[in-house]
Amino acid sequence: MREDDTRPETAQSDTRRGESAFVSAVTETGSGDERVTPPSQARGRRRDRVPLAIVLPACALLLVATMTAGVAIGSVPLSAAQVWQVVVSGLAGHPQNTVAGTIVWQIRLPRVLLAAVVGAALTTAGSVVQVLVRNALADPFLLGVSSGASVGATAVLLLGAFASLGAWAISVGSVLGALGAMAAVFLVARGGFSLAPTQLILCGVVMSALFESVTSFLIFRGNPQATQAVLFWLLGSFGLASWNQLPIPAVVLAIAMVYLLAHGRTLNALAMGSEPAAALGVDVHRLRRNLFLATSLMAGVAVAVSGVIGFVGLVVPHIVRLIVGSDHRRVLPTGVLFGASFMVLGDLLARTIVAPQEMPIGVITAFIGAPTLIILIRRHPYLYGATQ
């Protein structure tokens, strides 16, 4: 039995309230800002947060609306009633053999679902990475995962690696590249048995530059006719989405979410720093290794099926924290729904804004994410390192 379990119930409640207040005071965005806010102001901000019982249903409705629009809008417009009729029939085991049924069930629905899963995975990974390295400007790709995946995908597209796997070749190459990058960064950054945030950031940046140079070399030496396909993949796209691509990222996301939600309080403790977290009984070294593995896997499988899509894991977690606060037991479930909606909306714009052509979704997320981040920095400068 833990020591805090032997305390009176009132004392435990007071301790937990104190921990929560300290977390909100020190890490309003999980950024590692060491400036402590007075408890009265922290309590006032927590009262201003929207209750989770309102946020989650609202985000769920937003996701349903964006997914319905994503399936209905296209070169062949459909009504929401047609979309849901096809979906209900398909779920009941009676797919419709009509034009609308083929468009919805075979083309648009798997694309929208894949976009939602990737958006949720990147947002979750971004929220955790910002705590892992205690940096408000961190995202899942800071650790070199996307650069490693790019090397694997480029090798498939230009050199024909894993050609025997057919449609799975790019995904397999990307996952292997991401896992290789994850292992390289972990081995280089590990000091003894520890995994320090600063070392992790520096090694991730250095290894990213190395993998990007390898990708550039492969593009330079590869088949010029395949270069356009490589560049389009590097900017992100769901154009090749299919039902076969959906299970792996969905399962990885589900497993990661179960683990992260079960360790929500330890994430809050880690956001305060390694020493306060250790004082609260957290095995910091083991937790960091597990978080590094979880975020790398989520980012790796996301990149494998969609390409490199930036700004989602960087911007969306900040928006979510402004709505529900910094408690990761609230941030994580809200971020899954909001990140999925953000990605589905971005993919819809990518398909329609220059129709009949398709724009890489990375361009859309950058157009939306960069101004949003600038606005957040300008309106809340104290959250991003500004001093009086």
ABEGO torsion letter per residue (X at the ends): XBAAAABBAAAAAAAAAAAAAAAAAABAAGAGBABBBBAAAAAAAAAABBBAAAAAAAAAAAAAAAAAAAAABEABBBBAAAAAAAAAAAAAGBBBBBAAAAAAAAAAAAAAAAAAAAAAAAAAAAAAAAAAAGBAABBAAAAGAAAAAAAAAAAAAAAGBGAAAEAAAAAAAAAAAAAAAAAAAAAAABBEABBBAAAAAAAAAAAAAAAAAAAAAAAAABBAAAAAAAAAAAAEBAAABBAAAAAAAAAAAAAAAAAAAAAAAAAAAAAAEAAAAAAAGBBAAAAAAAAAAAAAAAAAAAAAAAEBBBGAAAAAAAAAAAAAEABAAAAAAAAAAAAAAAAAAAAAAAAAAAOABBBBAAAAAAAAAAAAAAAAAAABAAAAGBBX
